[in-house]
Structure formats: C-alpha cells, structure tokens
C-alpha cells in the first residue's frame, strides 16, 4: 500500500501553557481575595484603645501587620473584621509592648523571599506576553496552512519501503513487457541513449476498472527501486480557483527534488477531460486551469531529469487531445480484462494464502468466470474463504468456490424473500423458457445454471457461460441471443395466456432492445441500412433521435433504425415461440424440476432435453 506522508499535528503545547497561566491567575485572584481592608495606623490605634483588637500578626520586615477586630468596622462602606495596617515606623517593639499590655495575642509573619513579590507583580505582564506569543504563533500557523492548501497531497513510497514487483502481478504480460523497458531505462539510461533514444515522458495505462492499472504502476516503481509519488486526479480540483494549478506545480517540484522518480496520477480523466465542455459553477474554469498547468509542466521537464509520469484511466475517450500527443504521454498501454489463462493465474496468486482442498480445480473456476476482472477474482477467492469459514470447514473446496462465483457474478441469494406459489410457478416457466431456447439454438453459450432462487433484483436467473473467450460475435449468435431474451415472455404466454404475462421480462426487453439497436446502428447487420456506422461513439445518453437533432443522421434514418429494431425483436419473438411450441413437453419438465429443486445445472438440463420426445 502507498505510505501517505502524515501531516504534522498543530502545536498544542502553547495552548496548554496559556491555559495553565490563566487558571493560575484566576486561582490567585479568587483565593487571594478576602475581606482584608487597609486601615490607617491612627484608626488602628484608636480601635486598640477601645479594646476592639482581638489578635495581630506583625511582619517587621514589611513594616505591616494584619489585625483581627472583635467588632466590625466600616471601611469603604463595607463592614470588615480583617484589616491591613502599614506601620509608620521600623521599630515595632513599642507597639508589641502596648499590644501585650492590652492582652492582645501577637504573632509574627514570614515575609518570604522578595522574589515572590516580584513574581506576583510580573504575573500580569507574563500573562499578556504569553497570550501575545500564542496569538502570533496561531497567525503564523494559519498562514502556513493557507499555503499548504495549495500543496499537492502526495502519497510517497520510498525505496526502503517493501515494494510490489512484477512477480506480484499476474497476467498482463504485454503490459509488463512495455513497463519493463521503462524500468530498464531508469536503471541504465546510458544503454538506451547510445543510439539517440530518450526516456519516455509519460505512459498512460488504459483499461476497465479492476484490471490492475494501479498495481502495475506500483510494481514499476518497485522494480525500478525509485521513489514513487502517487496522487488521484480528483485531488487537484477544489472549489477555489487556482488551487489545482498550484498543486500541479508543487507535485512536479517534489518530483524534481526526488528525481529520478515516478509520478502516478490515478483517474486522470477527473482532471484531463477535453477542454471547452461547459460545467456547472466554477468547476469548468478550475479544471481547465489545472489541465493547462499539467500540460505546461509536462513540457517543462526534460527526459534527462529521470521523471516518468504514469497515469491510469478507464475513460480515454474523454481525455483532451493535447494530453495524448507524443511528447506528453508517449506510450499508451492497454490493460484488458484477463482471458481464461490470465484468470487462472490471478486465481492461483490470490489463493496462495488460502488453504485449498484436494478437489479444487481453479482452471474450471477460471473457465466459468469470463468477463471478471482481477479485482473481481480476488473478491471471489475472499468470498470463498468466508463461505468456508461460515460453514466451519478447514479448507476451501470446489463447492465454496462455485458458490462464491455465483455470488460475485449473479448476486446474493435472497432466500428470505417469500414468493407465492403462483409467483414461483410463473418464474419457473419464465426461466425454463430462457434455458430451453438457449439449448435449442446451436452456437450459443451453454447454460451453466438455471435457478428460481431470487438473487439481487431478479426473481430467477438463467446463467450461460462461454467455454472459450469470445472476441468477435457473429450475426447468427446475436440473433440467437435476441431469441433467448424473448424466451421468458413467450413461455409465460404459451402456458398462462397473454392476459397473465407479468413484468418479469422488463430487463430482458431492455437488454434485447439495446443489442438490436447496436446491431442496426453499429454493426451494420441489417439490409435496410447496410454497412453504416450510425453511432460511432454510442453512449446511454446519446441515442439516434439526439443524433438526428444534431444533424448527424436524418429523421428518416432515425425512423428506419426504429423500424429495423422492431423487426429484429419481432422475428426473435417468433423464433422463440416456434421453438418452445415444438418442445412444450420439455418446457413443462424443466419448470417442474425447477419448482422441486429450485436450481438446475447444465447436466440436468441436457438430460431433460434428451429424455423428452
């Protein structure tokens, strides 16, 4: 993990010192306060003559005494019995004789060190000076914090920190080969410069989430043995304009101080989006200033300085073209989802610390998990370990891995959701329709499992898994997928009638419509429109009607696209209806088994298909 540089806590020693001084002063004022009032010597002598003095404490060196009166006298409008008297003479012997003659107890007082008096007199000034010192420190700290606001919050990993290497990264052999050249360049630049080559300035890692882009960047730093500075793209952009540009400058200043080193910017699309697209509030201007400063800094440092800029994104299509040109990001490395061999390697790597049973076959798990990223596979192993622990097992077996795979890919089982008998029966026929159409159309992915146990938002699932990784899809395969998607609703109509169909096919219709739309507008798989790419950059928010409004396609073409989508879906529904009508007995058999056992695997489905006439 990246070691974040901890921010120094604000100094609190002076705060506690000031608090102690305030408490001491308050205590001195509170406990030092009494009813002692100053009385003139002549009035004290008069009270002594009237036998009103009960006791006296004399401090000869201070030429003062404190007396206690038998009856209170009024001083400054207040009745007091404790009086302080300053003696007008230094020799107190005559006064003592007079007091003894009046039978007044006399005591002596230790005046203490004169430093005590000096300290007490200086205490208010010390308090004022301490408060002033504390206020100035706080002002300086506030200024430092204001300056630190514009500094980059960089996570730093030093060469002494335990490093991640390429041995800790499974699969992605091509990406590791490209990055290994960067490592060799950092270790031995002279070898590459002898023929005029220079160190690439920037390397952009592109791939879906969870494919290991950040892990690859850390492994590159670990292999090179160089300092690794990491920051997220979102850390640059703040509410205040100019902060992001300041942080970019500070980031490259820190990199030059640690050169040769590696800078890694995660989620580059957060700061590197194409300029000129308006945003809400002032975020647009701030992001543009930050991006401009990043472009300037990338042009400012030289390859000879030994600074490599790595960045990762899963949205390369939104990045500014100026950021992607050679001289800034010289290389673009694609980090794709792993194939079956890569998935097995990733599973074995994450399973090294998990005790596995003898029946575990990670190759089977890898074949049954197409489309899962490295992060998904790591989560699969972790979920399997948690399931085995919950079941009080000593080792993780194959069943734990299969259940964990279903949990990761299909969602959590919701056995607590109680369905009525009618809902279970409709769900069973719906899923049986999907499964049977999938079994009857050749060339489709084989059905791995059918269940009527609710998972996630679905009341039932039909899960088909390809035995090999697919990279291209034929028109026949896509038409078969459309028929499978319509099979659930068709089965409901055949068994329960058109008036009893349910809302369970809503997600099926949405997926089938989107697939048909892409077949028409992207893949050129209809004769009516021909080989035309009508949606070069399809997004969920930019459909054919919006293209027509922007002048990208005509209104007539948009209507034709809608017509072709409807035709494909109607033909797929007809094919599913024909297949299920011909094998209605098998449909009833599959639904009956689902109602009895709730889940059927591939072998059970094939046995039912072979047994039915």
N, C-alpha and C positions, 0 to 999 in steps of 0.2 A: 504493500500500500504506500501511497505517497505520504511522506512526512511533511506535514504542514508546519511552517515556521510560526511558533506561538507568538502572539502579540504580547508585549510586556504589560503587566497589570499596572493600573495607575497607582502612583505612590500614595500610601495612606499613613505613613509614619508621621508626617507633619499634621495630619488631621487629628490623629490621636494625641499628639503633643499639645496642640491648641485646645483640644477638649479637656485635657488634664489641667492646663493652666486656668481655663475658665472655671472648672469645678473647684480648683484650689482658691481662686479669688472669691467665688460665691461662698465657699465654706468660711473663708476668712471674714468676709463681710457679715455672714449670718451668725457664726459662732462668736465672732469678736464683738458683735453688737450686744450691748447690755444697757441697763438703766443707770450706769455711772455718768454723772454730770459734773462738769468743772465748777468748783466753788472757790470763791476768793478766800485768801487766808484770814482776813479780818472777820468774814462771816463765819468761817470755821471756828475761829477763836471765840466768837460770840456764842455759838452753839455749844462749845466746850464749857464756857462759863455757865450756861444754863443746864449743864449736866445732860446734854442731848446726844453725846457721843458714846456709842456702845463699844467700838473697837477700832483700832488703827493699825494699818500696815505701812511702814515707812521704808522708802527706798532712798538711802542717804546720797548715793552717787548721782541719782537722778534729781535730787532735791525736790522730792514729791512724796505724797502719801495718798493712800486710799482709806477713807473712813466710812464706818457704818453708823448711821444715825438711829437713835431709838424711835424717834418720831419723824415722819416725812416732812420735808420742807419743799417749797415750790421753787423750782429753778426753770426759767424759760417757760413758765406756765404749766410745768409738769411736776407732780409730786415725786420726789426721789428719796431713797434712803442710802444709796451708794454715791459717794462724792469723791472727786479727784481734786486734790489741792496742791498747787505749786508753792513750795516754800521759798520765801524771800531771803533766806539765809542759808549758809552752808553748814553751820554747826547746829545739829539737831538735839544736842544734849539738853539744853534748857527746855525744849519742847517735850522731850521724853520725861524729864523730871516733873513737869507740870501735868502730863498725862497720868503718870503714876500716882501723883498726889490726888488726882480726880478718880483714881481706881479704874482707869480705862486700860484694858489689855492692849499691849503694844507688841507688834511683830515686825520682823524685818523681811524685806523682799530682795531676791537676787535679780539684779537688773539685766544679767546676761551679757553676751558679747555685743559690742556696738555694731558688729556686722549684721546682727539680726535686725536692728533698727534700719540700717542702710538698705538691707534686702527688702524689707517691708515697704520702704519708701520708693524703691525702684520697681516694685512689682507691677504697678500700673503701666509704667513705661515698657517693661518687658512684655506685658500682655499686648500692648499696642504694636510693639515691634514684631512680635510673633504673628499677630494677625496680618500685618502688612506683608511679612515674608510669605505666609501661606497664600495670600491673595495673589502675589506676584507669581508664585510657583504654579498656581492654578491657571493664571492667564497664559503663562508660557506653555503649560501642558495643553491648554485649549488650542493655542496656535499650532503646536506640534500635531495635534490630532487633525486639525483642519488641513495641514499639509499632508498628513498621512492618508487623508481621504482620497487624494489623487494618486496614491501609490498602488501599484498592482499587487493584488492579493495572490501571491505566487506560492504554490506548493513546491518545495525543493527537496530533491533526493541527492545526497552527496555520494561520492564513490565509496565511502566507508559503509554506507547502508547496505544490508543484504539485498542483492539485486535479483530481478527476474531476468532470465536469459531466454534465448530461442528454444532451449530444451524444455521450457515450461509452457511453450505454445504448440499445441497440436495442430496438424493440418496446415493450411495456407502456405504450402511450400514455395509457390511463386512469390508471394509477398515477402517471405523471409529471405529469399534469394536477392530480391531487389534491395531490401534493407541491409542485408549483409554487406553489400557494396558500400553503403553509407558508413557502416561500422569500420570497414577496412580503410575507407578514405580518412576517417577521423584518426585512426591509429597510425596510418602510414600515408600521409598526403603526398610525400615526395614521389612515391611509386606511381601515382596516377598523374602527377603534374609533369612528369618527364616527357610526356607526349603532348603536352599543351592542354590537358584536361583540367577542369577545376571542380571544386566541391559544389554539388547542387545546393541552391539556397533553400528550397522548400520542397517538401514531399507531402502530398495530400492523400490520405487514406480514405477511400470511399467504399461504403458497403452498408447493408441493412443493420439495424440495431442488434447488438448482441453477438456480432461476428468476431469480436476480439481486436478492434482497432486500437483501443486504449492499451490493451495488453501488449500489442505489438510495439507500440511506441515505448512503453516501459522496458520491454525486452531489448529494444535497440539501444537504449541508454545503458542497460545492464551489460550488454555485450561490449559496448564501446568503453565502459568504465569512466564515463564523463558525467559531470553534473547534469541533472535533469530538472528543468523548470517547467511546471505544468500549471495551466490556468484554463478556466472554462470561458467560452465566448460570451456567455451571459454576464460574467464578472466585469466586463468592460463597460457595459451600458448601464448608466444610472439616470436618475431623474434630472440631475443638474447637468446642463450643457457644458462640455469641456472636460468632464471627469474622465470619460472613456479615452480621449486622446492623450490625456496626461498619464493614464495607466499604461497605455501602449508605449509611450516614451520611457516610462520607468521600467517596463518589462525588458525592453531591449538594452537599457542601461545596465540592468542587473545581469543580463546575458553577456554583455561585453566584459563585465567585471569577472565573470566566471568562465570566459572562453578558454579553450574550446568546450562547448556545451551544446545541449539540445533543448530547444523550446518546444513544448507541446501545447497546442490550443485545441481543446476538445469542443465539439459542437460549433465548428467555425461558422455555420450558417446563421447563428444567432447574431453575429456582428458583420458577416461578409455578404449580406444579401445585396442583390442588384440595386444600384442607386437609381433614384428617380421615381420609386414607387412610394406614393404618399402613405403616411401612417397617422395614427391618431395622436393628437397632442404634439409635444416636442420630441417624441422618441425618434421620429424620422430624421430630424436635423442632427440629433446627438449620434445616431448610428452612422450617418454619413460622415460626420467629422471623425468618428473613431475609425471607420474604414479608410478614409483618406490618410489618416496618420499611420495606419498599418501599412498602407501601400508605400508611403514615404520611407518608413523605417526599413521595409524590406529592400527598397532600392538603396538605402543608405549604408548598410553593412556590406563588407566585401567577403568573398569566399575565403580569402586568406585568413580572416579572423576566426574561422573554425566554428561558426554558429550554424546549426542546422535547425530549420523550422519545420516541425511536423504538425500536421493538423488533421482532424478527423471530422467527417460529416456523413450523414445519410441522405442529404439533400443537395447534391452537386448542381442540380438544375436551377437552383435559386441563387447561386453564387455570382458575384459580379465578374464579368469577363476580364476586367483589369487585374483581378486577383489570380486568375488562372493562366495568365500568359506566361511564356518562358521567361526566366529571369526572376520570377517570384516563386511560383510553385512549378518547378521544373519537371517534377515527376508526379504522376497520378497512379496510385496502386489500388487495384480493385480487390476488396476483401469480400468475397461472396459467401453465401451460405454453404456449409460443407456438404460434400457428396457422401455416399454411403461409406466409403473408405475413411474419409475425414471424420465422419460421425463416430465410427468405431474407435478411431484414435482418441478423439476427445472423451468418449465414454471411458476408455481404459485409463486415461490420465486422471480423470476425476474420481475413478473407482480405486485408485491406488491406496487411499486411506480408509476404504470401506471393506470390511470382511465379506467376501462373496462365497456363496455356497457352490458346491460342485456342479450343480445343474445350470449355472448361469451361462448364457451364450450372448455375449454383447454384440456379436455380429447380427443375430436375429433382431435384437432391440434396435440396432442401427438401421437395418432394412425396413423396420416398421415405423420409423420416425423421420420420413422425408420432410424437408422444409423447416426443421428445427435448427435454431442457431446454436452456437457454442454455449451461450448463456442458458438457453432452454435445456440443453443436455446436462449442464451442471446442475440445474434445478431438478431434472429428472432423477439423477443419482441421489441428490439430497432427499427428495421426496420418498424414494425407495428406502433409504436408510431410516427415515422417520416412520414409514409404514411398518418396516420390520421391527423397529423398537416398540411401536404400539402393539404389535402382535406378539411381543415377548419372544422374539427369535434371537438366536445367537449370531446368525449370518443372514445376509440379504440373498434371497433366492430369486429364481426367474419370475415367479408369480408376483413378487413385490415390484420387480422392475416393470412388468407388464401393467400392473395396476397404476404405478406411478406414471407410466407413459400415457395411459388413458386419462389420468388426472390432469397432466400437463397439456395434452392435445385436445381433449374433449371437455374438460371442466370437472368440477367436483360433483360427485353423486349427491343427489338431493332425495335420499330415501325418506326423509321426514315429510316430504310433500305427498299428501294423501290424495289420490285420484279416485274418482268414482269408477264403478265397473264399466259404465258407458264410455268414459274418457279413456280408460285403459284399452278397451276394445277398439275404439277409433284409432288410437295411437298405434296399436299393434298392426292394424291393417295399413295404416299410412306408412310405417317403416317397412312393412313387408312389401309394399308396392315399390318403394325405392330399391330395396335389395333385389327383388325379382327382376326388375327391368335391367339392373346392373349386371345380373347373372346372364341374362338372355342376349345382351348386345355384345358381340365379340370385340376385343381390343381395348376394353375399358380396364381401369384399375380394379383388381379383385377386391371383393368386400372382405374386410378384416373382421368386422364385428357389427352386429345389429342389436340394439338394446331399447327397451321401453322404460328403463330407469331414468328419471329426469336428471339431466346434467346441465348446469348453468341455467340458461333461459329456455332450453329446449326440453320438451316432454319425452322425446325419444331421439335416437341418433342412428344413422347408418354411416359407418366409417369405412371408406375404401382407401387402400394404400397401394401405391405403385411398388412393384418388386424391384424396379430399377429407377434411377434418377432420370426424369424427363426434362429435356431442354427445348424440344420443339413439339408442337401439338398439331395433329392432322385435323382436317375438316371433319372427317368421319368421327374422330374421337370427341371433338367439341359438340357435334350433333348428338352423339350418344349421351354426353353429359347433360344436354338440354332435356333429353327424354327421361333420364334418371331423375332430374329435378322435378319434372311434372308427374312422375310415377306415384307420388304420395297422394296428390289430389285425385288423380284418376282412380286409384284404388278405393278411395272414400266414395266416389260417385258410383262405382260399379257395385259396391257392397251395400251402401246405405242409401243410395239415391241422391240426385242432385240437390234436393232440398235439405239434406242433412250434412252437407260438407261443412267443415269447420275453418277456423282462422289459422290452423296449424301450418298451412302451406305458404304463409306470408313471406317468410325468409327464403323459401325455395323460389318463389316468384321473383323476389328481388335479385337473387344470385343469377337466376336464369336470364332475366332481362338484361342485367349488366353484361353477362357473357355474350348474349346475342348482339347487344349494342357494339361490343368490341369486334365481333366477327364481321359486322356490317361496315363500321366506320374506321377500323384499324387494320384488320387482317385481309380485307378485300375478298371475302368468301361468299359473295352473292353476285349473280349475273346481272342483276338490275343496276348495280352501281359499279361493278367491275373492280379492278385493282387500284382503288383510290384510298389514300391515307387522309381521311377527313378529320381526324383528331390526332395531330402529331404529338401534342402534349396533353393527353387526357387527364383531367382531374375531376374529383367528385363535384366540384363547384362550377365546372365549365362544360356544359353539355351542348348538344347540337343547336338548340334554339339560341343559346348565347353566341355560338359561333356565327349563326345566321344574322343576329342582331349586330354583330361587329363587322359583318361583311366578309367573313371567312368562307362561308358557304351560303348558297341561296336558300330562300324559304322553300322553294320547290324541292331542293335536295334534302332539306331537313324533313319535309313531309315524306319523301321517299325512304329516308332512313327509318322513320317510324313505321312505315308500311312493311318494310323488309323485316324489321324486328318482330312485328306482329305475325308475319308469315312464318318465320322460323319457330316461334313459340307455338303457333297453332299446329304446325307439322310435327313438332316434338310431342305435343299432347296426343295427337292422333297415333303416332307410333307407339307411345306408351300404352294407350288404350287397346290397340291391336294386340300387343304382346301379352298384356295382363288378361284380356278376354280369352285368349287362346290357352292360357295356363291358369285358369281361375282356381282349379283344384289345388295347385301348388301354392297359390296365394293364401287359400284358406289354411293349408297345412303350416305354412310359415307363421301366420298370425296365431294359430293355435299353440304352436311351440313357444312363441314369444309370451303369450298370456300365461303359459305354465311355468316357463323357466326364466322369463324376463330378458335373457341375453342369449344370442346365438352367435357362434363363431363361423369361420369360413367352412370348416369341415361339415358342420351341422347343416348349413345351407345347401352345400353341394349334395349331401346325402338326401335331403328332402327333394331337391330338383331331380335327382336320378330316380327316386322311388315313385314319383308321380307320373301318370301316363301322359 
